[in-house]
Amino acid sequence: MTTGDILKLDGITPSVYDEDKDVEKVFCCDLLSVAMARAPEGSAWVTVMTNANVVAVASLAEVACVVLAEGFDYDEAALKAARGKVTLLRSSDPVYETAAKIGALI
Amino acid sequence: MEDLHLEFTVVPDDFTRAGEVSGKVKKTLKDLGFPPLVVRRTAIAMYEAEINMVIHANGGKITVTINPDVITVVFADSGPGIPDIGLAMQEGWSTASEEIRDMGFGAGMGLPNIKKSSDYMDVQTELGVGTTITIKIFTNP
């Protein structure tokens, strides 16, 4: 399964999308330290955090993409930091529904 | 390979740049061909320490020494120091402000994550003087 497959799901839209990447797991977390330590490499990280630090952690932890739930928007600084580096998607659904939908593809 | 020395300055209270140093070192280690687990452990430990310097310590200096067998990182700041290192090493204990927590930090996992991600960790701290943390990550554990 890839980030491109996630994009085909209802309610998912791209914010920063440069390339198709393999997705092996789904990971849900809203604390940066926990995500930094435990986000599996190549996972789709579902969160409600919108700031640029999410991008730094996503890049260091090498997740496949970030999926921002609840229809929230990324901060401008996050979008800027992610360009060319980290795939950022948005979901109009809450965290659980978003993760369940992506998990069903794996 | 001779030891490679890198030095960085961490800017206080600049959350938009936090993680830059860890990212640069991660890229260097990757380019040098270190195993992915070594690269990831170094990146995690460095990010946590870098964030701690941004939040608590008015920034500081990070020195990285890369050797084929061991990666040594020294984080030195002239911040307030850590009053109770035993408490600070406990998962979940944090002195971060509400504002910092709203950004997703302050889970009280910083020092525990640094310890878990490294093979050796030494903390020297003095109230009102600063804190120096040294970590080592062995490349062939």
gemmi code that builds the backbone of each chain (N, CA, C; Angstrom):
import gemmi

chains = {
    "A": [
        ("MET", (0.848, -1.198, 0.000), (0.000, 0.000, 0.000), (0.885, 1.250, 0.000)),
        ("THR", (0.408, 2.289, -0.640), (1.234, 3.504, -0.745), (0.439, 4.752, -0.325)),
        ("THR", (1.170, 5.850, -0.221), (0.499, 7.110, 0.116), (-0.522, 7.481, -0.974)),
        ("GLY", (-0.239, 7.060, -2.201), (-1.176, 7.307, -3.298), (-2.497, 6.589, -3.068)),
        ("ASP", (-2.436, 5.372, -2.495), (-3.669, 4.625, -2.184), (-4.476, 5.338, -1.094)),
        ("ILE", (-3.765, 5.918, -0.119), (-4.466, 6.649, 0.953), (-5.216, 7.842, 0.348)),
        ("LEU", (-4.573, 8.490, -0.598), (-5.186, 9.666, -1.235), (-6.487, 9.348, -1.966)),
        ("LYS", (-6.640, 8.072, -2.366), (-7.867, 7.696, -3.083), (-9.062, 7.549, -2.134)),
        ("LEU", (-8.793, 7.486, -0.822), (-9.884, 7.322, 0.149), (-10.727, 8.597, 0.232)),
        ("ASP", (-12.025, 8.410, 0.551), (-12.910, 9.568, 0.720), (-12.427, 10.443, 1.876)),
        ("GLY", (-12.472, 11.728, 1.690), (-12.160, 12.649, 2.790), (-10.686, 12.932, 2.973)),
        ("ILE", (-9.827, 12.321, 2.158), (-8.376, 12.561, 2.281), (-7.929, 13.491, 1.146)),
        ("THR", (-7.194, 14.527, 1.529), (-6.674, 15.455, 0.511), (-5.177, 15.707, 0.748)),
        ("PRO", (-4.423, 16.020, -0.317), (-2.992, 16.281, -0.125), (-2.732, 17.741, 0.259)),
        ("SER", (-1.789, 17.963, 1.169), (-1.327, 19.323, 1.461), (0.070, 19.514, 0.901)),
        ("VAL", (0.952, 18.515, 1.152), (2.266, 18.475, 0.503), (2.461, 17.044, 0.027)),
        ("TYR", (2.540, 16.881, -1.273), (2.651, 15.530, -1.832), (3.597, 15.567, -3.027)),
        ("ASP", (4.804, 15.028, -2.833), (5.800, 15.078, -3.904), (6.016, 13.732, -4.578)),
        ("GLU", (5.862, 12.652, -3.807), (6.128, 11.330, -4.399), (5.310, 10.259, -3.685)),
        ("ASP", (5.106, 9.157, -4.379), (4.381, 8.027, -3.812), (5.338, 7.234, -2.918)),
        ("LYS", (4.910, 6.956, -1.668), (5.788, 6.213, -0.759), (5.056, 4.997, -0.211)),
        ("ASP", (5.812, 3.919, 0.065), (5.216, 2.714, 0.665), (4.764, 2.996, 2.091)),
        ("VAL", (3.599, 2.462, 2.452), (3.084, 2.591, 3.819), (2.905, 1.187, 4.379)),
        ("GLU", (3.524, 0.950, 5.532), (3.467, -0.406, 6.101), (2.588, -0.503, 7.336)),
        ("LYS", (2.382, 0.630, 8.028), (1.632, 0.610, 9.288), (0.882, 1.911, 9.470)),
        ("VAL", (-0.019, 1.924, 10.461), (-0.675, 3.177, 10.843), (-0.279, 3.459, 12.284)),
        ("PHE", (-0.007, 4.711, 12.602), (0.426, 5.089, 13.941), (-0.338, 6.337, 14.356)),
        ("CYS", (-0.944, 6.312, 15.557), (-1.708, 7.470, 16.035), (-1.046, 8.042, 17.283)),
        ("CYS", (-0.789, 9.332, 17.293), (-0.133, 9.919, 18.464), (-0.163, 11.444, 18.378)),
        ("ASP", (-0.328, 12.098, 19.545), (-0.336, 13.558, 19.566), (0.698, 14.129, 20.526)),
        ("LEU", (1.703, 13.347, 20.846), (2.824, 13.852, 21.650), (4.109, 13.606, 20.863)),
        ("LEU", (4.885, 14.665, 20.686), (6.042, 14.564, 19.791), (7.097, 13.579, 20.288)),
        ("SER", (7.347, 13.577, 21.600), (8.368, 12.669, 22.137), (7.982, 11.209, 21.942)),
        ("VAL", (6.709, 10.940, 22.119), (6.233, 9.565, 21.954), (6.335, 9.170, 20.481)),
        ("ALA", (5.931, 10.076, 19.611), (6.013, 9.800, 18.176), (7.467, 9.615, 17.744)),
        ("MET", (8.333, 10.471, 18.271), (9.757, 10.393, 17.931), (10.317, 9.018, 18.297)),
        ("ALA", (9.959, 8.548, 19.460), (10.518, 7.279, 19.947), (9.836, 6.066, 19.328)),
        ("ARG", (8.533, 6.195, 19.027), (7.786, 4.965, 18.690), (7.156, 4.911, 17.314)),
        ("ALA", (7.123, 5.997, 16.585), (6.496, 5.932, 15.251), (7.289, 4.974, 14.367)),
        ("PRO", (6.654, 3.930, 13.833), (7.407, 3.015, 12.980), (7.815, 3.700, 11.667)),
        ("GLU", (9.001, 3.367, 11.202), (9.463, 3.872, 9.923), (8.466, 3.420, 8.847)),
        ("GLY", (8.152, 4.264, 7.905), (7.240, 3.875, 6.832), (5.783, 3.810, 7.245)),
        ("SER", (5.443, 4.431, 8.386), (4.037, 4.395, 8.811), (3.296, 5.654, 8.357)),
        ("ALA", (1.962, 5.556, 8.380), (1.121, 6.734, 8.196), (0.803, 7.239, 9.593)),
        ("TRP", (1.262, 8.428, 9.929), (1.111, 8.977, 11.290), (-0.118, 9.883, 11.322)),
        ("VAL", (-1.143, 9.415, 12.045), (-2.390, 10.182, 12.151), (-2.335, 11.017, 13.430)),
        ("THR", (-2.567, 12.310, 13.290), (-2.449, 13.212, 14.441), (-3.417, 14.374, 14.309)),
        ("VAL", (-3.549, 15.157, 15.388), (-4.307, 16.416, 15.299), (-3.382, 17.617, 15.502)),
        ("MET", (-2.066, 17.350, 15.567), (-1.116, 18.454, 15.739), (-0.817, 19.107, 14.393)),
        ("THR", (-0.795, 20.426, 14.390), (-0.717, 21.151, 13.114), (0.597, 21.904, 12.918)),
        ("ASN", (1.493, 21.892, 13.927), (2.666, 22.781, 13.859), (3.867, 22.167, 13.133)),
        ("ALA", (4.879, 23.001, 12.917), (6.046, 22.602, 12.130), (6.874, 21.505, 12.813)),
        ("ASN", (6.735, 21.392, 14.132), (7.513, 20.362, 14.831), (7.084, 18.960, 14.412)),
        ("VAL", (5.844, 18.832, 13.993), (5.350, 17.550, 13.478), (6.181, 17.137, 12.259)),
        ("VAL", (6.514, 18.129, 11.439), (7.296, 17.848, 10.229), (8.713, 17.402, 10.598)),
        ("ALA", (9.310, 18.081, 11.593), (10.666, 17.704, 12.034), (10.675, 16.267, 12.540)),
        ("VAL", (9.692, 15.922, 13.365), (9.637, 14.560, 13.912), (9.342, 13.541, 12.805)),
        ("ALA", (8.427, 13.887, 11.909), (8.085, 12.972, 10.805), (9.314, 12.678, 9.956)),
        ("SER", (10.121, 13.699, 9.722), (11.319, 13.537, 8.911), (12.353, 12.680, 9.640)),
        ("LEU", (12.566, 12.972, 10.924), (13.572, 12.215, 11.691), (13.141, 10.767, 11.898)),
        ("ALA", (11.858, 10.550, 12.140), (11.363, 9.181, 12.376), (11.123, 8.430, 11.059)),
        ("GLU", (11.238, 9.152, 9.957), (11.065, 8.571, 8.621), (9.717, 7.879, 8.429)),
        ("VAL", (8.656, 8.559, 8.863), (7.320, 8.030, 8.575), (7.034, 8.280, 7.083)),
        ("ALA", (6.093, 7.518, 6.540), (5.779, 7.679, 5.108), (5.000, 8.964, 4.860)),
        ("CYS", (4.090, 9.275, 5.794), (3.307, 10.503, 5.661), (2.662, 10.869, 6.985)),
        ("VAL", (2.264, 12.131, 7.088), (1.472, 12.583, 8.227), (0.045, 12.755, 7.715)),
        ("VAL", (-0.937, 12.315, 8.505), (-2.337, 12.536, 8.124), (-2.982, 13.354, 9.246)),
        ("LEU", (-3.313, 14.579, 8.938), (-3.904, 15.475, 9.932), (-5.425, 15.270, 9.928)),
        ("ALA", (-5.951, 14.827, 11.070), (-7.363, 14.443, 11.152), (-8.269, 15.621, 11.528)),
        ("GLU", (-9.536, 15.328, 11.634), (-10.557, 16.282, 12.103), (-10.760, 17.482, 11.170)),
        ("GLY", (-10.247, 17.388, 9.949), (-10.423, 18.502, 9.015), (-9.578, 19.721, 9.344)),
        ("PHE", (-8.599, 19.548, 10.268), (-7.734, 20.676, 10.643), (-6.810, 21.046, 9.482)),
        ("ASP", (-6.264, 22.276, 9.560), (-5.288, 22.750, 8.567), (-3.899, 22.813, 9.182)),
        ("TYR", (-2.885, 22.495, 8.398), (-1.505, 22.650, 8.864), (-1.165, 24.129, 8.976)),
        ("ASP", (-0.275, 24.465, 9.923), (0.257, 25.825, 10.011), (1.063, 26.107, 8.743)),
        ("GLU", (1.152, 27.369, 8.404), (1.943, 27.770, 7.218), (3.392, 27.302, 7.357)),
        ("ALA", (3.955, 27.422, 8.570), (5.357, 27.016, 8.812), (5.537, 25.516, 8.576)),
        ("ALA", (4.515, 24.737, 8.904), (4.595, 23.282, 8.698), (4.619, 22.966, 7.208)),
        ("LEU", (3.761, 23.640, 6.464), (3.699, 23.413, 5.012), (5.028, 23.777, 4.356)),
        ("LYS", (5.581, 24.903, 4.788), (6.844, 25.378, 4.234), (7.959, 24.377, 4.544)),
        ("ALA", (7.995, 23.901, 5.787), (9.065, 22.987, 6.216), (8.965, 21.641, 5.494)),
        ("ALA", (7.743, 21.253, 5.121), (7.535, 19.910, 4.571), (7.860, 19.803, 3.078)),
        ("ARG", (7.792, 20.921, 2.385), (7.946, 20.870, 0.914), (9.237, 20.191, 0.485)),
        ("GLY", (9.109, 19.189, -0.362), (10.269, 18.460, -0.863), (10.803, 17.429, 0.115)),
        ("LYS", (10.216, 17.354, 1.323), (10.769, 16.463, 2.347), (9.766, 15.465, 2.912)),
        ("VAL", (8.610, 15.984, 3.351), (7.662, 15.141, 4.093), (6.281, 15.247, 3.442)),
        ("THR", (5.621, 14.108, 3.281), (4.274, 14.093, 2.702), (3.253, 14.440, 3.784)),
        ("LEU", (2.447, 15.456, 3.520), (1.408, 15.863, 4.471), (0.033, 15.698, 3.822)),
        ("LEU", (-0.830, 14.909, 4.478), (-2.197, 14.728, 3.993), (-3.163, 15.263, 5.043)),
        ("ARG", (-4.402, 15.479, 4.633), (-5.438, 15.908, 5.569), (-6.611, 14.946, 5.465)),
        ("SER", (-7.313, 14.792, 6.597), (-8.506, 13.951, 6.593), (-9.649, 14.722, 7.232)),
        ("SER", (-10.839, 14.617, 6.650), (-11.990, 15.304, 7.232), (-12.586, 14.504, 8.396)),
        ("ASP", (-12.101, 13.263, 8.594), (-12.620, 12.405, 9.668), (-11.801, 12.547, 10.957)),
        ("PRO", (-12.383, 12.083, 12.080), (-11.614, 12.037, 13.335), (-10.466, 11.019, 13.245)),
        ("VAL", (-9.597, 11.045, 14.270), (-8.396, 10.201, 14.273), (-8.728, 8.715, 14.087)),
        ("TYR", (-9.663, 8.200, 14.895), (-9.929, 6.754, 14.834), (-10.440, 6.339, 13.450)),
        ("GLU", (-11.427, 7.061, 12.950), (-11.998, 6.700, 11.648), (-10.936, 6.779, 10.546)),
        ("THR", (-10.094, 7.807, 10.643), (-9.029, 7.968, 9.649), (-8.076, 6.776, 9.697)),
        ("ALA", (-7.626, 6.438, 10.911), (-6.671, 5.335, 11.071), (-7.295, 4.011, 10.643)),
        ("ALA", (-8.571, 3.803, 10.976), (-9.244, 2.550, 10.634), (-9.351, 2.395, 9.113)),
        ("LYS", (-9.668, 3.500, 8.457), (-9.794, 3.475, 6.994), (-8.459, 3.136, 6.325)),
        ("ILE", (-7.388, 3.756, 6.827), (-6.065, 3.493, 6.243), (-5.629, 2.072, 6.591)),
        ("GLY", (-5.879, 1.680, 7.834), (-5.494, 0.329, 8.280), (-6.152, -0.756, 7.452)),
        ("ALA", (-7.373, -0.502, 6.993), (-8.101, -1.501, 6.193), (-7.419, -1.753, 4.853)),
        ("LEU", (-6.574, -0.830, 4.427), (-5.875, -0.993, 3.139), (-4.627, -1.869, 3.263)),
        ("ILE", (-4.147, -2.028, 4.510), (-2.870, -2.740, 4.690), (-3.070, -4.262, 4.693)),
    ],
    "B": [
        ("MET", (39.150, 5.755, 8.494), (38.517, 7.074, 8.534), (38.941, 7.819, 9.802)),
        ("GLU", (39.347, 9.061, 9.625), (39.670, 9.881, 10.797), (38.376, 10.312, 11.459)),
        ("ASP", (38.456, 10.644, 12.748), (37.264, 11.130, 13.430), (36.762, 12.404, 12.760)),
        ("LEU", (35.443, 12.484, 12.633), (34.832, 13.667, 12.031), (34.183, 14.485, 13.152)),
        ("HIS", (34.563, 15.745, 13.258), (34.002, 16.608, 14.306), (33.034, 17.617, 13.701)),
        ("LEU", (31.864, 17.712, 14.303), (30.879, 18.697, 13.846), (30.428, 19.519, 15.052)),
        ("GLU", (30.241, 20.812, 14.837), (29.775, 21.675, 15.936), (28.574, 22.491, 15.502)),
        ("PHE", (27.602, 22.582, 16.389), (26.378, 23.320, 16.061), (25.964, 24.202, 17.238)),
        ("THR", (25.260, 25.274, 16.916), (24.689, 26.124, 17.959), (23.176, 25.981, 17.919)),
        ("VAL", (22.562, 25.783, 19.082), (21.098, 25.676, 19.158), (20.540, 27.017, 19.630)),
        ("VAL", (19.589, 27.524, 18.866), (19.007, 28.840, 19.166), (17.849, 28.667, 20.149)),
        ("PRO", (17.798, 29.466, 21.236), (16.716, 29.307, 22.215), (15.361, 29.758, 21.669)),
        ("ASP", (14.306, 29.116, 22.155), (12.919, 29.515, 21.878), (12.550, 29.576, 20.408)),
        ("ASP", (13.331, 28.965, 19.540), (12.980, 28.972, 18.122), (12.494, 27.575, 17.715)),
        ("PHE", (11.199, 27.377, 17.869), (10.648, 26.043, 17.626), (10.551, 25.698, 16.150)),
        ("THR", (10.603, 26.731, 15.313), (10.518, 26.434, 13.882), (11.833, 25.821, 13.390)),
        ("ARG", (12.938, 26.089, 14.109), (14.225, 25.536, 13.686), (14.645, 24.336, 14.522)),
        ("ALA", (13.875, 24.024, 15.562), (14.219, 22.893, 16.422), (14.193, 21.610, 15.599)),
        ("GLY", (15.222, 20.838, 15.693), (15.304, 19.597, 14.921), (16.243, 19.728, 13.738)),
        ("GLU", (16.673, 20.952, 13.458), (17.572, 21.180, 12.311), (18.906, 20.466, 12.485)),
        ("VAL", (19.480, 20.592, 13.693), (20.788, 19.983, 13.950), (20.674, 18.463, 13.834)),
        ("SER", (19.652, 17.894, 14.478), (19.457, 16.433, 14.423), (19.309, 15.986, 12.979)),
        ("GLY", (18.570, 16.760, 12.197), (18.350, 16.420, 10.788), (19.650, 16.428, 9.988)),
        ("LYS", (20.493, 17.413, 10.262), (21.763, 17.518, 9.537), (22.676, 16.344, 9.884)),
        ("VAL", (22.748, 16.020, 11.176), (23.620, 14.913, 11.599), (23.085, 13.597, 11.052)),
        ("LYS", (21.770, 13.462, 11.060), (21.163, 12.244, 10.524), (21.566, 12.058, 9.060)),
        ("LYS", (21.494, 13.126, 8.298), (21.838, 13.051, 6.884), (23.316, 12.679, 6.712)),
        ("THR", (24.174, 13.290, 7.524), (25.609, 12.986, 7.446), (25.851, 11.507, 7.725)),
        ("LEU", (25.221, 10.979, 8.787), (25.426, 9.570, 9.150), (24.923, 8.639, 8.048)),
        ("LYS", (23.795, 9.010, 7.458), (23.230, 8.222, 6.357), (24.192, 8.211, 5.181)),
        ("ASP", (24.683, 9.405, 4.838), (25.609, 9.536, 3.708), (26.894, 8.747, 3.941)),
        ("LEU", (27.298, 8.646, 5.213), (28.525, 7.905, 5.529), (28.285, 6.392, 5.548)),
        ("GLY", (27.018, 5.990, 5.435), (26.684, 4.571, 5.328), (26.524, 3.836, 6.655)),
        ("PHE", (26.235, 4.563, 7.753), (25.990, 3.889, 9.032), (24.664, 3.121, 8.965)),
        ("PRO", (24.539, 2.017, 9.747), (23.302, 1.223, 9.697), (22.081, 2.065, 10.096)),
        ("PRO", (20.910, 1.788, 9.480), (19.705, 2.588, 9.750), (19.356, 2.697, 11.240)),
        ("LEU", (19.569, 1.627, 12.006), (19.216, 1.678, 13.429), (20.124, 2.654, 14.184)),
        ("VAL", (21.395, 2.683, 13.824), (22.349, 3.612, 14.447), (21.941, 5.048, 14.106)),
        ("VAL", (21.567, 5.262, 12.860), (21.153, 6.599, 12.407), (19.901, 7.039, 13.164)),
        ("ARG", (18.940, 6.132, 13.296), (17.665, 6.471, 13.944), (17.869, 6.754, 15.434)),
        ("ARG", (18.656, 5.893, 16.105), (18.894, 6.088, 17.548), (19.581, 7.429, 17.791)),
        ("THR", (20.551, 7.751, 16.959), (21.262, 9.024, 17.110), (20.297, 10.190, 16.886)),
        ("ALA", (19.460, 10.070, 15.861), (18.512, 11.147, 15.545), (17.523, 11.365, 16.684)),
        ("ILE", (17.008, 10.283, 17.269), (16.032, 10.402, 18.370), (16.689, 11.085, 19.567)),
        ("ALA", (17.856, 10.570, 19.967), (18.543, 11.134, 21.143), (18.864, 12.607, 20.916)),
        ("MET", (19.334, 12.920, 19.709), (19.723, 14.302, 19.430), (18.527, 15.243, 19.364)),
        ("TYR", (17.419, 14.765, 18.800), (16.235, 15.621, 18.713), (15.730, 15.971, 20.118)),
        ("GLU", (15.662, 14.963, 20.990), (15.181, 15.198, 22.362), (16.081, 16.202, 23.083)),
        ("ALA", (17.392, 16.026, 22.942), (18.321, 16.915, 23.637), (18.245, 18.325, 23.051)),
        ("GLU", (18.093, 18.380, 21.740), (17.995, 19.683, 21.067), (16.741, 20.434, 21.546)),
        ("ILE", (15.624, 19.701, 21.614), (14.371, 20.319, 22.071), (14.513, 20.789, 23.520)),
        ("ASN", (15.151, 19.969, 24.360), (15.370, 20.361, 25.753), (16.138, 21.679, 25.830)),
        ("MET", (17.134, 21.820, 24.966), (17.939, 23.049, 24.959), (17.105, 24.241, 24.522)),
        ("VAL", (16.211, 24.025, 23.561), (15.348, 25.106, 23.079), (14.350, 25.517, 24.164)),
        ("ILE", (13.761, 24.510, 24.834), (12.704, 24.791, 25.821), (13.272, 25.328, 27.132)),
        ("HIS", (14.285, 24.627, 27.652), (14.685, 24.876, 29.045), (15.965, 25.682, 29.231)),
        ("ALA", (16.838, 25.718, 28.215), (18.222, 26.099, 28.535), (18.775, 27.279, 27.750)),
        ("ASN", (17.930, 28.098, 27.149), (18.457, 29.223, 26.348), (19.414, 28.772, 25.255)),
        ("GLY", (19.121, 27.625, 24.674), (19.980, 27.126, 23.598), (21.269, 26.528, 24.133)),
        ("GLY", (22.245, 26.342, 23.256), (23.516, 25.770, 23.703), (24.326, 25.289, 22.527)),
        ("LYS", (25.298, 24.437, 22.838), (26.202, 23.940, 21.798), (26.136, 22.421, 21.716)),
        ("ILE", (26.164, 21.912, 20.499), (26.192, 20.460, 20.307), (27.460, 20.114, 19.539)),
        ("THR", (28.228, 19.190, 20.083), (29.441, 18.729, 19.405), (29.292, 17.244, 19.097)),
        ("VAL", (29.511, 16.900, 17.861), (29.360, 15.506, 17.432), (30.711, 14.990, 16.948)),
        ("THR", (31.109, 13.842, 17.439), (32.329, 13.201, 16.949), (31.952, 11.852, 16.346)),
        ("ILE", (32.226, 11.714, 15.079), (31.841, 10.487, 14.377), (33.086, 9.658, 14.090)),
        ("ASN", (33.057, 8.454, 14.624), (34.151, 7.510, 14.469), (33.504, 6.222, 13.953)),
        ("PRO", (34.207, 5.381, 13.194), (33.546, 4.181, 12.659), (32.918, 3.290, 13.738)),
        ("ASP", (33.459, 3.329, 14.967), (32.957, 2.442, 16.024), (31.959, 3.102, 16.973)),
        ("VAL", (32.053, 4.410, 17.106), (31.207, 5.078, 18.094), (30.889, 6.515, 17.673)),
        ("ILE", (29.640, 6.900, 17.938), (29.229, 8.285, 17.703), (29.071, 8.939, 19.077)),
        ("THR", (29.805, 10.002, 19.318), (29.756, 10.688, 20.609), (29.138, 12.062, 20.399)),
        ("VAL", (28.151, 12.381, 21.223), (27.513, 13.691, 21.103), (27.527, 14.356, 22.475)),
        ("VAL", (27.991, 15.603, 22.513), (28.009, 16.375, 23.760), (27.075, 17.570, 23.596)),
        ("PHE", (26.110, 17.667, 24.514), (25.160, 18.783, 24.513), (25.515, 19.669, 25.708)),
        ("ALA", (25.952, 20.875, 25.460), (26.369, 21.744, 26.567), (25.543, 23.020, 26.564)),
        ("ASP", (24.944, 23.332, 27.704), (24.184, 24.581, 27.797), (24.537, 25.325, 29.073)),
        ("SER", (24.212, 26.613, 29.091), (24.416, 27.376, 30.324), (23.058, 27.799, 30.867)),
        ("GLY", (22.135, 26.843, 30.879), (20.775, 27.070, 31.370), (20.694, 26.958, 32.879)),
        ("PRO", (19.484, 26.763, 33.403), (19.279, 26.789, 34.857), (19.766, 25.544, 35.598)),
        ("GLY", (20.101, 24.477, 34.861), (20.473, 23.227, 35.529), (19.246, 22.412, 35.885)),
        ("ILE", (19.453, 21.131, 36.225), (18.331, 20.238, 36.547), (18.344, 19.994, 38.061)),
        ("PRO", (17.296, 20.469, 38.780), (17.312, 20.369, 40.244), (17.345, 18.925, 40.758)),
        ("ASP", (16.580, 18.045, 40.139), (16.521, 16.656, 40.619), (16.635, 15.722, 39.423)),
        ("ILE", (17.830, 15.246, 39.185), (18.072, 14.450, 37.981), (17.308, 13.120, 38.030)),
        ("GLY", (17.117, 12.592, 39.249), (16.352, 11.338, 39.407), (14.930, 11.497, 38.881)),
        ("LEU", (14.301, 12.615, 39.257), (12.934, 12.892, 38.793), (12.915, 13.129, 37.286)),
        ("ALA", (13.901, 13.882, 36.805), (13.939, 14.229, 35.379), (14.131, 12.998, 34.496)),
        ("MET", (14.719, 11.947, 35.071), (14.928, 10.721, 34.296), (13.677, 9.844, 34.257)),
        ("GLN", (12.663, 10.210, 35.073), (11.438, 9.396, 35.099), (10.526, 9.763, 33.929)),
        ("GLU", (9.999, 8.744, 33.261), (9.052, 9.010, 32.164), (7.826, 9.724, 32.707)),
        ("GLY", (7.420, 10.777, 32.052), (6.182, 11.461, 32.436), (6.398, 12.669, 33.314)),
        ("TRP", (7.602, 12.850, 33.851), (7.860, 14.007, 34.704), (8.377, 15.154, 33.865)),
        ("SER", (7.708, 16.310, 33.948), (8.109, 17.423, 33.102), (7.841, 18.748, 33.794)),
        ("THR", (8.686, 19.753, 33.518), (8.441, 21.100, 34.041), (8.021, 22.047, 32.915)),
        ("ALA", (7.715, 21.489, 31.747), (7.369, 22.341, 30.602), (6.059, 23.092, 30.852)),
        ("SER", (5.963, 24.296, 30.313), (4.779, 25.135, 30.504), (3.598, 24.625, 29.671)),
        ("GLU", (2.438, 25.172, 29.978), (1.217, 24.810, 29.252), (1.381, 25.107, 27.752)),
        ("GLU", (2.005, 26.239, 27.479), (2.217, 26.672, 26.098), (3.075, 25.651, 25.330)),
        ("ILE", (4.110, 25.165, 25.997), (5.009, 24.181, 25.394), (4.251, 22.864, 25.166)),
        ("ARG", (3.412, 22.507, 26.140), (2.644, 21.255, 26.017), (1.649, 21.343, 24.854)),
        ("ASP", (1.099, 22.536, 24.657), (0.154, 22.712, 23.557), (0.799, 22.456, 22.198)),
        ("MET", (2.126, 22.596, 22.154), (2.829, 22.337, 20.889), (3.138, 20.851, 20.711)),
        ("GLY", (2.808, 20.051, 21.711), (3.043, 18.605, 21.604), (4.294, 18.145, 22.317)),
        ("PHE", (4.957, 19.093, 23.029), (6.146, 18.725, 23.812), (5.738, 18.510, 25.267)),
        ("GLY", (6.773, 18.299, 26.112), (6.520, 18.253, 27.549), (5.842, 16.986, 28.012)),
        ("ALA", (6.073, 15.878, 27.285), (5.487, 14.608, 27.705), (6.321, 13.954, 28.809)),
        ("GLY", (7.443, 14.579, 29.138), (8.304, 14.000, 30.165), (9.033, 12.765, 29.664)),
        ("MET", (9.337, 12.748, 28.380), (10.022, 11.582, 27.805), (11.404, 11.946, 27.280)),
        ("GLY", (11.799, 13.197, 27.427), (13.041, 13.670, 26.815), (14.263, 12.889, 27.273)),
        ("LEU", (14.615, 13.042, 28.551), (15.812, 12.353, 29.058), (15.663, 10.829, 28.985)),
        ("PRO", (14.488, 10.262, 29.350), (14.341, 8.799, 29.197), (14.558, 8.335, 27.752)),
        ("ASN", (14.058, 9.108, 26.780), (14.259, 8.737, 25.370), (15.733, 8.807, 24.976)),
        ("ILE", (16.431, 9.812, 25.508), (17.862, 9.943, 25.196), (18.601, 8.721, 25.745)),
        ("LYS", (18.251, 8.350, 26.973), (18.923, 7.199, 27.612), (18.649, 5.911, 26.827)),
        ("LYS", (17.387, 5.714, 26.465), (17.007, 4.492, 25.743), (17.683, 4.391, 24.383)),
        ("SER", (17.894, 5.550, 23.759), (18.422, 5.546, 22.392), (19.945, 5.483, 22.345)),
        ("SER", (20.588, 5.611, 23.506), (22.059, 5.613, 23.480), (22.614, 4.447, 24.301)),
        ("ASP", (23.900, 4.133, 24.078), (24.535, 3.038, 24.814), (25.201, 3.536, 26.090)),
        ("TYR", (25.459, 4.844, 26.147), (26.091, 5.443, 27.316), (25.547, 6.842, 27.444)),
        ("MET", (25.254, 7.253, 28.689), (24.763, 8.621, 28.894), (25.302, 9.152, 30.212)),
        ("ASP", (25.845, 10.344, 30.174), (26.347, 10.984, 31.390), (25.751, 12.380, 31.477)),
        ("VAL", (25.218, 12.723, 32.649), (24.635, 14.057, 32.831), (25.391, 14.790, 33.933)),
        ("GLN", (25.967, 15.911, 33.610), (26.600, 16.781, 34.599), (25.766, 18.048, 34.664)),
        ("THR", (25.239, 18.357, 35.851), (24.387, 19.542, 35.922), (24.638, 20.294, 37.213)),
        ("GLU", (24.599, 21.622, 37.125), (24.779, 22.452, 38.312), (23.776, 23.593, 38.237)),
        ("LEU", (23.034, 23.780, 39.334), (21.997, 24.809, 39.330), (22.595, 26.195, 39.060)),
        ("GLY", (21.990, 26.896, 38.128), (22.446, 28.248, 37.803), (23.681, 28.290, 36.906)),
        ("VAL", (24.247, 27.141, 36.618), (25.480, 27.104, 35.812), (25.235, 26.458, 34.445)),
        ("GLY", (24.540, 25.330, 34.464), (24.231, 24.682, 33.187), (24.288, 23.173, 33.269)),
        ("THR", (24.062, 22.570, 32.119), (24.010, 21.109, 32.033), (24.824, 20.657, 30.830)),
        ("THR", (25.590, 19.598, 31.035), (26.295, 18.982, 29.910), (25.931, 17.502, 29.877)),
        ("ILE", (25.388, 17.082, 28.760), (25.020, 15.673, 28.586), (25.928, 15.082, 27.518)),
        ("THR", (26.527, 13.943, 27.841), (27.351, 13.234, 26.858), (26.696, 11.888, 26.576)),
        ("ILE", (26.545, 11.593, 25.289), (26.018, 10.270, 24.936), (26.957, 9.595, 23.940)),
        ("LYS", (26.911, 8.269, 23.973), (27.667, 7.499, 22.992), (26.741, 6.459, 22.375)),
        ("ILE", (26.868, 6.294, 21.091), (26.121, 5.249, 20.394), (27.137, 4.387, 19.671)),
        ("PHE", (27.188, 3.115, 20.066), (28.150, 2.220, 19.432), (27.576, 1.739, 18.098)),
        ("THR", (28.429, 1.699, 17.108), (27.913, 1.418, 15.772), (27.856, -0.085, 15.464)),
        ("ASN", (28.569, -0.884, 16.281), (28.491, -2.343, 16.125), (28.165, -2.975, 17.470)),
        ("PRO", (26.935, -2.764, 17.963), (26.622, -3.188, 19.324), (26.682, -4.716, 19.480)),
    ],
}
model = gemmi.Model(1)
for chain_id, residues in chains.items():
    chain = gemmi.Chain(chain_id)
    for i, (resn, *xyz) in enumerate(residues, 1):
        res = gemmi.Residue()
        res.name, res.seqid = resn, gemmi.SeqId(i, " ")
        for name, pos in zip(("N", "CA", "C"), xyz):
            atom = gemmi.Atom()
            atom.name, atom.element = name, gemmi.Element(name[0])
            atom.pos, atom.b_iso = gemmi.Position(*pos), 0.0
            res.add_atom(atom)
        chain.add_residue(res)
    model.add_chain(chain)
structure = gemmi.Structure()
structure.add_model(model)
structure.setup_entities()
